[in-house]
Amino acid sequence: MTIRAKLLIGIPLLVVLANTIAFFVFQSGKVVQRSYDEMLGRILLIEQSTEWADTNLKLLYAFLLDPRIDQAEMKSAGGQLERLSGEIKQEGGQTDVSFTLEDYISMTASFLEQKQAAIQASASEDPQIAFEHYAEAEKIVGYIREEGQQLVDAELAFYRPIIQNIREENDRMNRLGAALFGMNALMGVLLAVWASRSITGPVGRLVGLAKQIATGNLDIGPQPSRDDELGILSNAIQQMSADLSVLIERDKKSLEMQRLVKELELQALQSQINPHFLFNTLNVLSRLALLEGADRTSDLIVSMSNLLRYSLQKLDKPVTLQDEIAHIQEYAAIQQARFRERIRFELDFDPSVLQEEIPALTLQPIVENAFLHGVANMESGAVISLVLRRTGGEVWIEISDNGIGMPEETLQSILRLEAGAESGKSTGLGTRNVLKRLQLFFGEENLVRIHSRLGQGTTITIRIPAGKGGE
């Protein structure tokens, strides 16, 4: 059963029960009220009738003393007494002395007749007869009082056991109402507990699962089975947790593979020392050792030693541009000893950029490509330049040569980090590796721009972002 169905059944059921209790108590109150109204209504009619009889007697006496007064009030009082007498006759009596009620009504009628006779005798200027009728009327009023009191006593005597029963019934109804109220309250508490266990409890468990997953603990284990919306949500969370575990495990494997690939690339770069370069360098050293003194040979050997020492350092740690420039100067010194006046190496840098960090062996492979693949075959006038400048918060590094350049397809292959054919004219692993390492180090792409045309040289521009750098 769904949560909505449970609420649609439970809440209306509780409301119907409460309304039933209220209606039952209300109906019982109406019965009691009707009994009281019936008893008190007859007693009130008798009392009012007696009072109006006295009032009529007083007005008659005043009229007999002074016939000039207005008779309208007296007529109105007589009408009220006659009306009340009719209502008493219509209501009837609930007592076993109904003859008393008939006598009371007859005496009321006799009083009205004596009153009318006294008025007529007064009008005919016969005061003796008028006062005789008044005396008779006064006597009848006394009887009316006595009979009225007997009627009231009879009514009270008749209703006394009924009133006692009503009181007992009221007490029973009060106890029953209290019991029903307690039952209703208990039902409300049970409904609240049921709603709490059926809704808020599972919701709390789902919140706990969400917090557990948020902390990285995906081992949530099996959850109680339910057939409502919360059960569907719980199953979805369990499935999501299982899927996340699978994806995380897959990502771990992927990251581990990437780490191994990076290590292999670094190892490949670290071991990448061109055999031809070593062979030619050794030839230069041997010739200089024969033709010149030992000073220049010593300088070249020192440069070669520094070059090899820098190349064999840990390549997974960043270096400053100052270290990288010093390494390139050692490399350029060896190459210029080889090519002599055929190649000129130019260096221009802003001192404020020297402490910026970049991956080790970033610039040397590019400069090496410029020597070997750009200007190596030029007989004279070859120029390789390295310019470092700051623009805004970024550092721009420009390596250019006036050599043979490269075809467009080779340039695009390098920018797409594709492995091309390893030919004598290919830029090889070095440039692609530099681009990959720059992307990984700074976490950005489009850090390198290459401009090259056949016969017009090549310019490689590297942008170092401000305030960025990784491990």
Secondary structure, DSSP 8 states (H G I E B T S, - for coil): --HHHHHHHHHHHHHHHHHHHHHHHHHHHHHHHHHHHHHHHHHHHHHHHHHHHHHHHHHHHHHHH-TTS-SHHHHHHHHHHHHHHHHHHHH--SSS-HHHHHHHHHHHHHHHHHHHHHHHHHHTT-HHHHHHHHHHHHHHHHHHHHHHHHHHHHHHHHHHHHHHHHHHHHHHHHHHHHHHHHHHHHHHHHHHHHHIIIIIHHHHHHHHHHHHHHTT----------SSHHHHHHHHHHHHHHHHHHHHHHHHHHHHHHHHHHHHHHHHHHT---HHHHHHHHHHHHHHHHHS-HHHHHHHHHHHHHHHHHHTS-TTSEEEHHHHHHHHHHHHHHHHHHHGGGEEEEEEE-GGGTT-EEETTSHHHHHHHIIIIIITT-SS-EEEEEEEEEETTEEEEEEEE-S----HHHHHHHHTT------TT--HHHHHHHHHHHHHHHS-S--EEEEEETTTEEEEEEEE-TT----
